Amino acid sequence: MTDPAKIVFFNRQDVTEIVFMGYINAEERSYERRFDEVTKSTSYPHLHL
């Protein structure tokens, strides 16, 4: 991630297969848990395909 303008996010319900996860450390796991908590309580709409 060298260019913030090129970051892409996906809704988890739209992901059908994960081919490669890459390196994941404890900090990443912590971020994932916190992200899940925050996104459940947000009022921002999600894009539905």
C-alpha positions in Angstrom: 0.0 0.0 0.0 2.1 2.8 -1.3 -0.7 5.0 -2.6 -3.7 5.7 -0.3 -5.8 6.6 -3.4 -5.5 3.0 -4.6 -6.9 1.3 -1.5 -10.0 -0.9 -2.2 -12.4 -2.2 0.5 -14.8 -5.0 0.1 -17.9 -5.9 2.0 -17.3 -9.3 3.7 -20.7 -10.7 2.5 -19.5 -10.1 -1.1 -16.3 -12.1 -0.8 -16.8 -15.7 -1.9 -13.2 -16.9 -1.8 -9.9 -15.8 -0.3 -7.0 -17.0 -2.4 -4.1 -15.6 -0.4 -4.1 -13.8 3.0 -0.5 -12.7 3.2 1.4 -12.1 6.5 -0.9 -11.5 9.4 0.5 -10.5 12.9 -1.2 -9.9 16.2 -1.7 -6.2 15.4 -3.6 -7.0 12.2 -5.8 -9.5 14.1 -6.6 -6.8 16.7 -7.4 -4.3 13.9 -9.8 -6.9 12.3 -11.7 -7.5 15.6 -12.0 -3.7 16.2 -13.0 -3.1 12.6 -15.8 -5.7 12.9 -17.1 -4.0 16.1 -17.1 -0.5 14.6 -18.7 -1.4 11.3 -21.6 -3.2 13.1 -22.5 0.0 14.9 -22.0 2.5 12.1 -24.9 4.1 10.4 -23.0 4.5 7.1 -24.6 2.6 4.2 -22.9 -0.3 2.6 -22.7 -0.7 -1.1 -24.7 -3.8 -2.3 -23.9 -5.4 -5.5 
